[in-house]
């Protein structure tokens, strides 16, 4: 399953660090990688490899326009983080 959107920020949780990828309709929390630190605010595309890793493409195309901190998004993120304790989650809004 491809992951596309804008890297919004790093999220530190008990299970580890994650990157929030937002595509304006939903967001995904994916395992943090140092390459994503240089991509905050930029469009990325990630594809699962057969070995379980993710190959990232950074800055190709304009990328989706997304919400960047609205109260609605904060509420959704808070609920998702409280409800789920997984390596990655995806929430639609």
Beta strands, then each sheet from edge to edge (+ up, - down):
strand 1: 3-13
strand 2: 16-22
strand 3: 26-31
strand 4: 43-48
strand 5: 54-58
strand 6: 89-92
sheet 1: 5+ 4- 1+ 2- 3+ 6-
end
